[in-house]
Amino acid sequence: MKKAELKAFFEKIKFKYKVSILNENTLEETFHVRLSRLNVFLITCSIVTICFALASLLIIKTPLKQFLPGYESTAVRAEYIHTSIVVDSLDEVLQKQNQFIDVMKNVIAGKIKPEKAKHLDSITEQKREELLIEKPEREKEFCEKFEKEEQYNLSIISTQKPQEAFVFFKPAKGLIVNKYNPKKSHYGVDIATSPNESVLATLDGTVIYNGFTIEDGYVIVLQHENDYISTYKNNTVLLKTVGATVRAGESIAITGNIDNKTGQNHLHFELWQKGKALNPEEFIIF
């Protein structure tokens, strides 16, 4: 019985029907085709499969795949990040150019004297230094806090001095862990400090160098009167730019790098005069 039903089913789906297209006016047959149910099923499946394959290729091989929910390739993400960095860099360059143009307009209009334009440019120099060091937002806030705390110390201590007398400020709070020893090419003192300790200018002066070295970390050098030069090494952050004028006791940097030999946070301080290294302990009470 089952075989008979199965045979009847196959005969039914294989039975062909004639599909004709007639002329409406003359009723003449213009086109006809013979199809069975099996033919219709196979043709439909083939068309659906081909459409699905074409749609898949269209999505995979074109940017349309980016619109699929949940799709995000690493290459696309890297491209987004790179584009964001480029946009930020262009914005910074544009801001610098606008600042420069504003200064030049004021100079041409006579609002600013040419000799003062350099002084006004110190603000842009400070911003440029912050961009080069790439300070994060927390570090910027930290630097501002230190500068506000230290600026009030300047009014308490008098920096007036006789013509030949100099009052040297202690560059940082802490104890000397490595003394001055020129025989071992150690031309300064190492001061053990707390993490993120403020570094103070030992005398009134001008910043003549600031930069980074692998051996000494961030370094800042000041030129003082009477041919004194003070050097501050092993800093983590520099607060002043080249050309900036500083007062004795003013915060110029933040130290806290760990010495690989001692495992302590320390500041390396040197004092020079006319090309000769001096023992800082002979001039400063640590």
C-alpha positions in Angstrom: 0.0 0.0 0.0 2.8 2.3 0.9 4.7 1.6 -2.3 1.6 2.3 -4.3 1.1 5.6 -2.5 4.8 6.6 -3.0 4.6 5.7 -6.7 1.4 7.7 -7.1 3.1 10.7 -5.4 6.1 10.7 -7.8 3.9 10.3 -10.8 1.9 13.2 -9.5 4.8 15.6 -9.1 6.4 14.4 -12.4 3.2 15.0 -14.3 3.7 17.9 -16.6 1.4 20.8 -17.1 1.3 23.0 -20.2 1.5 26.7 -19.4 0.4 28.8 -22.5 0.4 32.5 -23.2 -2.4 33.5 -25.6 -3.0 36.6 -27.7 -5.9 38.4 -26.1 -7.4 39.5 -29.4 -6.9 36.4 -31.6 -6.6 33.8 -28.8 -3.6 32.6 -30.7 -1.0 30.8 -28.6 2.2 32.8 -28.6 4.3 30.9 -26.1 4.0 27.7 -24.0 6.1 25.7 -21.6 5.6 22.3 -20.0 6.4 22.1 -16.3 5.9 19.6 -13.6 5.6 20.3 -9.9 9.1 18.9 -9.5 10.5 21.2 -12.1 8.9 24.2 -10.4 10.3 23.2 -7.0 13.8 22.7 -8.4 13.8 26.0 -10.3 12.6 27.9 -7.2 15.3 26.3 -5.0 17.9 27.1 -7.6 16.8 30.8 -7.8 16.7 31.2 -4.0 20.2 29.6 -3.7 21.7 31.9 -6.4 20.2 35.0 -4.8 21.5 34.0 -1.4 25.0 33.4 -2.8 25.0 36.8 -4.7 23.7 38.7 -1.6 26.4 37.0 0.6 29.2 37.9 -1.9 27.9 41.5 -2.1 28.0 41.9 1.7 31.4 40.2 2.2 33.2 41.9 -0.6 31.9 45.4 -0.1 31.8 47.9 2.8 28.1 46.9 3.5 29.4 44.3 6.0 30.2 47.2 8.3 26.5 47.9 8.7 25.8 44.4 10.1 25.0 44.5 13.8 27.8 43.2 15.9 30.4 43.3 13.1 33.7 45.1 13.9 37.0 43.9 12.5 40.3 44.8 14.2 41.5 46.5 11.0 38.4 48.8 11.0 39.0 49.6 14.7 42.7 50.4 14.1 41.7 52.7 11.2 39.3 54.5 13.5 41.9 55.0 16.1 44.5 56.2 13.6 42.0 58.6 12.1 41.2 60.0 15.5 44.9 60.6 16.3 45.4 62.4 12.9 42.3 64.6 13.6 43.6 65.5 17.1 47.1 66.3 15.6 45.6 68.5 12.9 43.5 70.3 15.5 46.6 71.0 17.6 48.5 72.3 14.6 45.6 74.5 13.7 45.4 76.0 17.2 49.2 76.8 17.1 48.8 78.4 13.7 45.8 80.5 14.9 47.8 81.6 18.0 50.8 82.6 15.8 48.5 84.5 13.4 46.9 86.4 16.3 50.3 87.4 17.7 51.5 88.5 14.2 48.2 90.5 13.7 48.8 92.3 17.0 52.4 93.1 16.1 51.5 94.4 12.7 48.6 96.5 14.2 51.1 98.0 16.7 49.2 96.5 19.7 52.2 94.5 20.7 55.8 95.5 20.4 58.0 93.0 18.6 60.3 92.6 21.6 57.2 91.6 23.7 55.9 89.1 21.2 58.6 86.6 22.3 57.4 87.0 25.9 53.8 86.3 24.9 54.9 83.2 23.0 56.0 81.6 26.3 52.4 80.4 26.8 52.4 78.6 23.5 55.9 77.2 24.3 54.5 75.8 27.6 51.6 74.2 25.7 54.1 72.8 23.2 56.1 71.2 26.0 53.1 69.6 27.5 52.2 68.1 24.1 55.7 66.8 23.6 55.7 65.2 27.0 52.2 64.0 26.3 50.8 64.6 29.8 47.6 62.9 30.6 44.8 64.9 32.3 45.7 63.6 35.8 49.3 64.7 35.4 48.2 68.2 34.3 46.1 68.6 37.4 48.9 67.3 39.5 51.4 69.8 38.1 48.9 72.7 38.6 48.4 71.6 42.2 52.2 71.6 42.9 52.7 75.0 41.3 49.9 76.5 43.4 51.3 75.1 46.6 54.8 76.2 45.9 54.1 79.7 44.7 53.0 80.8 48.2 56.4 79.8 49.6 58.0 82.5 47.6 56.4 85.4 49.5 57.6 83.9 52.9 61.3 83.7 52.0 63.2 86.8 51.0 65.4 86.4 47.9 67.2 89.7 48.4 70.9 89.2 48.7 74.0 91.4 49.0 76.1 92.1 45.9 78.5 89.1 46.4 76.4 86.9 48.7 74.1 84.2 47.4 71.5 82.3 49.4 71.1 78.8 47.9 67.8 77.0 48.4 67.7 73.3 49.1 66.6 71.7 45.7 64.3 69.1 47.3 63.3 67.7 50.7 65.3 64.6 51.6 68.6 63.1 52.8 71.8 62.8 50.8 72.5 59.1 50.0 75.4 59.6 47.6 77.9 62.4 48.2 79.9 64.5 45.8 82.9 62.5 44.5 84.7 63.8 41.4 87.2 60.9 41.5 84.3 58.6 40.7 82.9 61.0 38.1 80.0 61.8 40.5 79.9 65.6 40.2 76.8 66.2 42.4 74.8 64.7 45.2 71.9 62.2 45.2 69.0 63.3 47.4 66.6 60.5 48.5 63.1 62.0 48.2 59.5 60.9 48.6 57.6 59.9 45.4 56.5 62.9 43.4 58.5 65.4 45.4 58.7 69.0 44.2 62.1 70.3 42.9 62.9 73.9 43.7 65.3 76.3 41.9 68.3 76.9 44.1 68.8 80.5 42.9 67.1 83.0 40.6 67.9 82.1 37.1 66.9 81.2 33.5 66.2 77.7 32.1 68.8 77.0 29.5 68.1 73.3 28.9 65.3 70.8 29.5 65.0 67.4 27.9 65.0 63.6 28.4 67.8 61.1 28.4 67.6 57.3 29.0 70.4 57.5 31.6 69.2 60.6 33.6 65.5 60.8 32.9 64.1 64.3 32.6 66.8 66.9 33.1 66.5 70.7 33.6 69.5 73.1 33.8 69.4 76.7 35.1 71.8 79.6 34.5 72.3 81.9 37.5 74.3 85.1 38.3 78.0 85.0 38.9 78.3 82.2 36.3 76.6 79.6 38.6 74.8 76.7 36.8 72.6 74.2 38.6 71.5 70.9 37.1 68.6 68.7 38.2 68.4 65.2 37.0 66.2 62.1 37.4 62.9 64.0 37.3 59.6 62.6 36.2 58.0 65.8 35.1 59.4 69.2 34.0 57.4 72.3 34.8 59.4 75.0 33.0 60.5 75.5 29.4 63.7 76.8 27.9 64.0 80.6 28.3 61.6 80.7 31.3 62.8 83.0 34.2 62.4 81.4 37.6 62.8 82.7 41.2 64.8 81.0 43.9 62.6 78.4 45.7 60.2 78.2 42.8 59.0 74.7 41.7 60.6 73.8 38.4 60.1 70.0 38.2 58.8 66.9 40.0 61.2 64.1 40.9 60.6 60.5 42.0 62.3 58.2 39.5 63.7 55.1 41.3 67.4 54.6 41.3 68.1 51.1 39.9 71.1 50.7 42.3 69.5 51.8 45.6 65.9 51.1 44.8 65.0 54.6 46.2 63.4 57.7 44.7 66.1 60.3 44.3 67.1 63.6 42.7 70.6 64.1 41.3 71.7 67.7 41.9 74.8 69.4 40.5 76.3 72.9 41.0 78.8 74.4 38.6 80.7 77.7 38.3 82.7 78.7 35.2 83.0 75.1 34.0 84.1 73.7 37.4 82.0 71.3 39.4 81.3 72.4 43.0 80.4 70.4 46.1 76.8 71.4 46.8 77.2 70.6 50.5 79.6 73.5 50.8 76.9 76.0 49.7 73.6 74.4 50.8 72.4 73.0 54.2 70.8 69.7 53.4 
